[in-house]
């Protein structure tokens, strides 16, 4: 199952608003993973960036730590970074950490 724009965590509770605005504010303040793929044998957590850097890794690790009622991320969830460019100095450390990296050059992206 592929899910995109996946809410992570509970969001911020703002008590001095009417109920409908409170719900909206809580939903808008939640972290969001770009995509989660869940299969019988594994789960992949995907972050999409134009430039793959350490910030993407930080986001993925944060999402794994924050509990979410919508999606279960097992301890062995595969971290995946997808982007059009990668900084040379981060490619090898990401590989050593077991992060799957996919670089898709701009020229291969679909035109909308």
trRosetta pair geometry for C-beta under 8 A, 3 or more apart (Angstrom, degrees):
i j d omega theta_ij theta_ji phi_ij phi_ji
1 37 7.2 167 81 -154 45 50
1 38 4.9 -8 53 58 94 94
1 39 7.9 178 16 -73 60 44
2 35 6.5 -18 -166 -165 89 111
2 36 7.7 159 -152 83 44 47
2 37 5.3 -15 -100 -103 71 80
3 6 5.0 78 119 -82 114 109
3 35 6.7 157 85 -154 50 59
3 36 5.0 -6 58 57 100 92
3 37 7.9 -177 23 -79 65 36
3 38 7.6 19 3 1 105 103
3 71 6.8 -152 66 -87 152 131
4 34 6.7 -28 -151 164 78 53
4 35 4.9 -23 -105 -97 69 83
5 32 5.5 -13 -164 -177 62 126
5 33 7.9 154 -149 77 14 50
5 34 7.1 -8 -72 -142 45 34
5 35 8.0 7 -18 -75 40 56
6 32 6.4 146 68 -160 41 66
6 33 4.4 -17 59 57 104 97
6 34 7.8 -2 18 68 88 15
6 35 7.0 105 -11 -132 111 18
6 36 4.9 23 -34 -1 163 114
6 68 7.7 79 150 145 99 165
6 70 6.5 -175 -170 108 86 129
6 71 5.5 8 -177 -16 131 150
7 11 7.8 -33 -167 -47 117 107
7 27 7.3 -62 -113 -152 141 73
7 30 4.7 17 -154 127 97 148
7 31 7.5 114 -164 77 50 53
7 32 5.9 -35 -97 -101 44 77
7 68 6.5 162 112 -155 71 126
7 70 5.3 88 66 13 94 151
8 30 6.5 155 58 169 48 96
8 31 4.2 -44 69 86 105 103
8 32 6.5 178 11 -91 90 22
8 33 5.6 84 -40 -23 124 94
8 63 5.0 -84 -124 -138 166 85
8 66 5.3 86 156 91 104 124
8 68 4.7 -85 -139 -72 50 136
8 70 7.9 -103 -84 50 39 111
8 71 7.4 -52 -94 49 73 113
9 30 5.5 177 74 -147 88 83
9 31 5.2 70 19 24 121 102
9 66 4.4 -38 -70 166 100 130
9 67 7.2 89 -102 69 54 47
9 68 5.8 -48 -30 -88 30 85
10 13 7.8 -21 135 -42 112 94
10 26 7.3 -50 152 -172 69 107
10 30 7.0 -145 102 -105 16 100
10 69 7.8 68 -91 -8 74 105
11 25 7.7 145 161 121 122 58
11 26 3.9 107 111 -180 134 66
11 27 6.1 -47 -90 -71 166 17
11 28 7.5 93 -142 55 128 39
11 29 4.4 110 -158 75 86 90
11 30 3.9 -54 -72 -62 95 82
12 25 6.9 -69 82 142 92 95
12 26 6.3 -148 68 -115 46 58
12 29 4.0 -61 20 129 98 161
13 22 7.3 20 -158 -170 66 102
13 26 6.0 18 -93 -97 53 112
14 17 5.3 40 112 2 108 119
14 21 7.9 -65 85 125 121 91
14 22 5.8 -153 71 -125 79 74
14 25 4.8 -30 24 109 129 152
14 26 7.3 -149 14 -58 82 75
15 22 7.2 38 -111 -118 26 127
17 21 4.1 -109 164 95 124 115
17 22 4.7 164 79 -63 105 75
17 25 6.4 103 39 -2 163 141
18 21 5.0 79 60 17 79 106
18 22 6.9 -142 95 -13 34 92
19 22 5.5 -56 -143 33 29 115
19 23 6.4 28 161 -17 65 103
20 23 6.0 -51 -150 34 31 110
20 24 6.5 29 152 -17 63 109
21 24 5.5 -54 -145 40 35 113
21 25 6.0 36 156 -20 68 106
22 25 5.9 -55 -144 37 27 109
22 26 6.3 28 156 -19 63 107
23 26 5.8 -56 -148 36 29 111
23 27 6.3 26 155 -17 64 109
24 27 5.9 -58 -148 38 29 109
24 28 6.2 22 157 -14 65 111
25 28 5.9 -59 -142 41 29 107
25 29 6.2 22 160 -17 64 113
26 29 6.1 -65 -146 38 25 106
26 30 7.2 42 153 -42 60 96
27 30 6.1 -41 -161 2 34 116
31 62 7.1 -140 -143 123 162 115
31 63 6.4 -157 132 -97 135 82
31 66 6.3 89 38 70 143 163
33 36 5.8 61 101 -47 139 95
33 45 6.0 -76 -157 -160 144 93
33 46 7.3 103 165 60 102 54
33 47 7.0 -88 -155 -81 75 77
33 60 8.0 75 -127 -112 106 60
33 63 5.0 84 -78 -142 111 153
33 71 7.8 -83 34 60 135 155
34 46 5.6 -86 82 105 103 81
34 47 5.3 125 13 -126 121 39
34 48 4.6 175 -171 11 166 92
35 44 8.0 1 113 107 95 94
35 45 7.9 156 90 -161 57 38
35 46 4.0 -12 67 61 99 118
35 48 7.4 58 2 -26 107 107
36 43 6.7 -11 -172 -172 96 98
36 44 7.0 162 -157 84 48 56
36 45 5.7 -11 -107 -107 80 61
36 46 7.1 -167 -77 19 31 83
36 71 5.5 86 67 -160 173 153
36 73 7.5 -105 -130 -88 130 96
37 43 7.0 164 86 -157 56 49
37 44 4.3 6 52 51 102 105
37 46 6.9 52 -7 -18 97 119
38 43 5.1 -6 -109 -111 72 87
38 71 7.7 -156 -50 -150 132 100
39 42 5.4 14 57 54 105 67
39 43 7.3 -167 29 -77 65 43
42 76 7.3 -89 -129 117 83 105
42 77 7.9 129 -177 -125 76 42
42 78 6.1 27 173 -9 122 115
43 72 7.8 -126 -84 99 162 71
43 73 6.2 -164 122 -134 148 58
43 74 5.7 136 22 26 131 96
43 76 7.8 117 40 90 90 71
43 77 4.6 -45 90 -116 106 85
43 78 7.0 174 90 21 49 76
44 77 7.0 151 -105 -172 19 78
44 78 4.6 -29 -107 71 74 104
44 79 7.9 162 -157 -88 65 10
44 80 5.3 22 -177 -10 108 128
44 100 7.8 -37 -140 41 115 137
45 60 5.6 134 112 -148 119 94
45 63 6.1 170 -172 98 141 132
45 64 6.6 -140 7 -70 169 89
45 73 6.2 26 -65 -130 128 126
45 77 5.2 44 -14 158 110 125
45 78 7.1 174 22 82 69 49
45 79 5.7 -25 67 -109 99 57
45 80 6.7 167 79 24 45 81
46 80 4.5 -25 -103 77 75 112
46 81 7.8 162 -154 -87 60 21
46 82 6.1 14 -170 -3 105 117
47 56 4.7 167 106 -160 134 94
47 59 5.4 119 -115 89 152 125
47 60 5.3 -113 -16 -63 129 96
47 79 8.0 -6 7 -170 104 85
47 80 7.3 165 24 88 62 60
47 81 5.6 -20 68 -111 92 68
47 82 7.3 175 86 27 43 76
48 82 4.8 -29 -107 75 74 102
48 83 6.7 148 -166 -78 54 64
49 52 5.5 133 71 -87 120 50
49 53 7.0 -114 140 20 159 77
49 55 7.5 130 -109 81 152 101
49 56 4.8 -103 -20 -75 141 126
49 81 6.7 -20 21 -166 109 97
49 82 7.5 143 26 78 61 51
49 83 4.5 -25 77 -90 74 122
50 83 5.9 69 144 -155 10 101
50 84 5.6 -24 -161 31 60 108
50 85 6.8 13 147 29 67 96
51 83 6.0 101 -131 176 6 144
51 84 7.5 -47 -73 61 47 78
51 85 4.8 -25 -112 76 73 104
51 86 7.2 147 -167 -98 61 27
51 87 6.7 55 173 -37 106 90
52 56 5.8 -57 -144 21 65 150
52 81 4.9 102 -133 145 116 129
52 82 7.9 -169 -80 92 114 9
52 83 4.1 -171 -46 31 88 143
52 85 6.8 -160 15 96 77 48
52 86 4.1 -18 57 -107 115 81
52 87 7.0 -141 85 13 67 73
52 90 6.8 -155 123 93 87 131
52 94 7.6 -15 155 -56 122 167
52 101 6.1 90 -174 -146 165 112
52 103 6.9 -97 0 -89 135 91
53 56 6.2 122 60 2 55 93
53 87 5.6 47 -100 7 79 127
53 90 6.0 153 -141 -15 43 166
54 57 5.3 -52 -157 37 52 115
54 58 6.3 57 146 -24 75 101
54 90 5.8 -145 -54 -118 76 133
55 58 5.5 -51 -150 34 36 115
55 59 6.5 39 152 -20 66 102
56 59 5.7 -51 -150 33 33 112
56 60 6.5 32 153 -18 65 105
56 81 4.7 89 131 -122 142 119
56 83 7.5 -114 -61 -44 160 129
57 60 5.8 -54 -148 36 33 111
57 61 6.3 29 156 -16 66 107
57 79 7.2 66 -131 157 69 145
57 81 7.0 -44 -65 -61 69 134
57 90 8.0 -153 -16 -171 131 124
57 94 6.5 -140 -75 -110 129 95
57 97 7.2 53 -143 88 135 159
57 99 6.2 -72 -107 -81 102 160
58 61 5.9 -58 -147 39 29 108
58 62 6.3 31 155 -20 64 108
59 62 5.7 -57 -149 36 30 112
59 63 6.3 30 155 -20 66 106
60 63 5.8 -55 -149 34 30 111
60 64 6.6 32 153 -21 63 104
60 79 4.5 91 159 -143 147 115
60 80 8.0 163 -114 41 143 39
60 81 7.3 -96 -37 -68 141 87
60 99 7.5 121 71 -122 161 117
61 64 5.7 -52 -151 32 34 114
61 65 6.6 28 154 -17 65 107
61 79 7.5 -4 -62 -102 64 148
62 65 5.9 -63 -153 37 32 108
62 66 6.3 20 158 -14 70 110
63 66 6.1 -59 -139 39 30 104
63 73 7.0 119 133 -47 86 169
64 73 5.3 -132 -127 127 63 142
64 77 6.0 -167 -114 59 109 134
64 79 7.6 -60 -48 -79 132 107
68 71 5.3 9 92 48 127 74
68 72 7.9 -151 69 -75 84 34
68 73 7.6 60 31 -6 109 104
73 77 4.7 -19 -173 -51 88 155
74 77 5.5 147 64 -47 65 82
78 98 7.8 -115 -137 147 71 99
78 100 6.1 24 167 -3 111 121
79 97 7.9 -29 61 123 136 107
79 98 7.2 92 40 104 100 83
79 99 4.7 -49 95 -118 109 83
79 100 7.0 167 91 24 52 74
80 99 7.2 161 -96 -173 24 74
80 100 4.5 -22 -109 71 78 105
80 101 7.7 172 -158 -81 56 29
80 102 7.0 12 -175 1 101 105
81 94 6.8 -64 25 -158 138 145
81 99 6.0 28 -2 163 106 121
81 100 7.3 173 26 88 63 54
81 101 5.1 -11 67 -112 99 73
81 102 7.4 -178 93 29 52 65
82 101 7.9 168 -81 -159 37 47
82 102 4.8 -7 -113 65 78 105
82 104 7.0 12 -174 2 90 110
83 86 6.4 126 75 -68 121 75
83 102 7.7 140 25 85 51 63
83 103 6.2 -22 77 -115 72 66
83 104 7.5 -178 101 33 23 76
84 103 6.9 72 -168 -164 16 73
84 104 6.0 -54 -102 78 60 67
84 105 6.3 73 -161 -143 80 23
84 106 5.1 52 -162 -61 136 72
84 109 7.0 -35 -98 -45 118 129
85 103 6.9 54 -112 -146 14 112
86 90 6.6 -127 179 72 92 100
86 91 5.4 87 137 -78 133 97
86 101 6.4 55 -97 177 148 136
86 103 5.3 -87 -16 -86 111 127
87 90 4.9 61 76 13 97 107
87 91 7.5 -158 87 -31 49 81
88 91 6.0 -42 -153 3 36 117
89 93 7.8 13 149 4 61 116
90 93 5.8 -67 -153 50 49 107
90 94 5.6 51 154 -27 82 109
91 94 6.1 -63 -153 35 23 110
91 95 6.5 21 154 -18 62 108
91 101 6.7 -137 -136 72 72 168
92 95 5.6 -54 -148 36 34 113
92 96 6.3 35 155 -20 67 106
93 96 5.5 -54 -145 37 34 113
93 97 6.4 29 156 -16 66 107
94 97 5.8 -61 -150 40 31 109
94 99 4.3 -70 -176 62 87 123
94 101 5.5 70 119 -50 140 128
95 98 7.8 54 177 -64 31 18
95 99 7.1 -86 -74 56 26 74
95 101 7.1 -71 -68 9 77 119
104 108 5.4 -115 -177 80 87 117
104 109 6.3 105 131 -70 115 81
105 108 5.2 86 65 7 80 101
105 109 7.8 -130 103 -21 46 84
106 109 5.7 -46 -158 9 41 118
